[in-house]
Amino acid sequence: MIKQPPFLPISLQEAGDLGIEQFDIILVSGDAYVDHPSFGAGLLGRVLWDAGYTVGI
């Protein structure tokens, strides 16, 4: 399992830097990505990452 990064990856470049070739889950949102519990994509991404999935936004 890959340790949780400071920010979830939003591009293939960032995924490659983390050693991820393919995401398990990709979250698509019309909102800006803000890594804060009051924003759904960031919250869901962190919970899914803790569950062992690789997540891209």
Secondary structure, DSSP 8 states (H G I E B T S, - for coil): -----SS---SHHHHHHTT-SS-SEE---SS----STTSHHHHHHHHHHHTT--EE-
